[in-house]
Amino acid sequence: MFQIRIHGRGGQGVVTAAEMLSIAAFREGRFAQAFPSFGSERTGAPVVAFCRVDDKEIRLREPIMQPDALIIQDPTLLHQVDVFAGLVPDGYILINTTRSFDELGVGEFASGFDAAHLCTVPATELALKHVGRPVPNAALLGGFAAVSGRISLDSVAAAIRDTFSGKLAEGNVAAATEAFRHVSDEMRGGGHA
Amino acid sequence: MLKQIEGSHAVAEAVGLCRPEVICAYPISPQTHIVEGLGEMVKSGAIKRCEFINVESEFAAMSVAIGASAAGARAYTATASQGLLYMAEALFNASGLGLPIVMTVANRAIGAPINIWNDHTDAMSQRDCGWIQLFAENNQEALDLHIQAFRLAEKLSLPVMVCMDGFILTHAFERVDVPTQEQVDAYLPPFVPRQVLDPGEPVSIGAMVGPEAFMEVRYLAHAKQMQALELIPGWAAEFRRAFGREAGGLVRTYRTEDADTIVIALGSVLGTVKDTVDEMRDRGAKIGVVGIACFRPWPLAAVRAALAGAKRVVVLEKSLAVGVGGIVSTNVRTTLSGRATPVYDVIAGLGGRAITRASLARVFADAIADKLELNTFLDLDRSVVDRVLAREREVRRSGPIAENVLKEVGVVAARIG
């Protein structure tokens, strides 16, 4: 089983991101479970959503406490919520930011993890460019596909088109595609910006 | 057809396939997505010959469903929590009149303190209102139980509640196999009412009944539920043959052969319980699970048979009868009366508190060692409770309870679990 935890704020499409990720995995013939952590359904409040992917039926209903991957949609959460809680030693971290892990003040923490599993992507900027709104969720899924290799960009694009339609879908697919390329380039560069 | 969709959406699709004729809709979390989905399907024409009625309250929702059902229509509604309480009087009327309404209850806690999260207090509060109560383990079963529920309700002329865990199931995206219209039509025949308000053949429904006949009418309601116990296993078997998968029935066992310790639970927590039991089995524990699929009528004989080999029973339940303890466990103790088997009652997950494998493994291990108290509250923060109690002893005007507990607990918004 591979478990992904997504942190963000109300209004950033955190729950939708987990749902789209589950659809992408489903399209690849896998079992997937996406669910939100409820509570403060307020714009701007910290929100967590979860996605599990497996080759067999998923029965477990507990929150994801030992994620294999973290997607952080809002770097201002880094010092407010214990976003890294329980991350497995070879886990993946993808942060929506234009800054580096060091500049974000988490360089020292991140040094304990496999550098090839750590990435940043300017997902909000990509969303503004392609969608016209600062909703970074789809772009981050493109980035996640690149850094983790756990899901194809095609499946992410199909899941986006399942969830949205028309221009909104195509804009988000474009944002995810550019994020995929950005992260792929970053990984080839060997650093995490 | 396999789909990756939200639980609420899966239920809406299932209800749509059952060809409902009247849907009464009033929003309340975590149920709202179901009636929203149905509203869209009625508007788009995906559900034909159906009246979608926006009512002004849950009391109205059930009252309109009663009227519709009495007029011979296949009627459906959905609710949760305080909404279910608000329709309480009408619930007794629906069952007392023998009207086969189907309702989803997206299980949620009851206030005060107000809480939108999942537990089973709402359904349990209405356990004796005369409705059949079925509990879904996952979204596939939630979908399947609705198809069974219409058949069950209409055959018996009794209302059926399909209980599914709010948020945990209603808001979870997972894989479901949505049957075809032909499959559902073959399993669920058109509604032929036992009683109908028809101007061509006038009858009254809902006579006043005095002491001379009230007992007999109530006994017949009981007898009908007892009859359901006989019929449900056969219908679940027929469902399996028609749809190729298990759903419903009275109880379902998991790894209970040779089990000394058996855990009883209802609803979606069964998944986490099974995973925990698998891990404990790998370490040599003889532990199994009995899932209660049908809570009302209470399947006494089936539970007794399923527990025949158990040396101890752990009842894990998401509800609390204040002043008693567990509700399911009380039923289990009645079921095992005459036997010395200890029944450990574990109250868990109230108001949405996460039920984790780690906590379950600990409490099950304590039960196996017979170190568990007969009534346990899983992951209760005893220190917080003690501090609040101490304050109440010291100060007369100790203030509102919920606010005091929140102050003791501190900021929780940043917590993940």
Interface residues (C-beta under 8 A of the other chain):
Chain A: R5 A18 E19 S22 I23 F26 R27 F31 A32 Q33 A34 F35 P36 S37 F38 G39 S40 A45 P46 V48 I58 R59 L60 R61 E62 P63 M65 Q80 V81 D82 A85 G86
Chain B: L2 Q4 E6 I116 W117 N138 F167 I168 H171 A172 F173 E174 R175 S268 V269 L270 G271 T272 K274 D275 G352 A354 I355 T356 R357 A413 A414 I416 G417
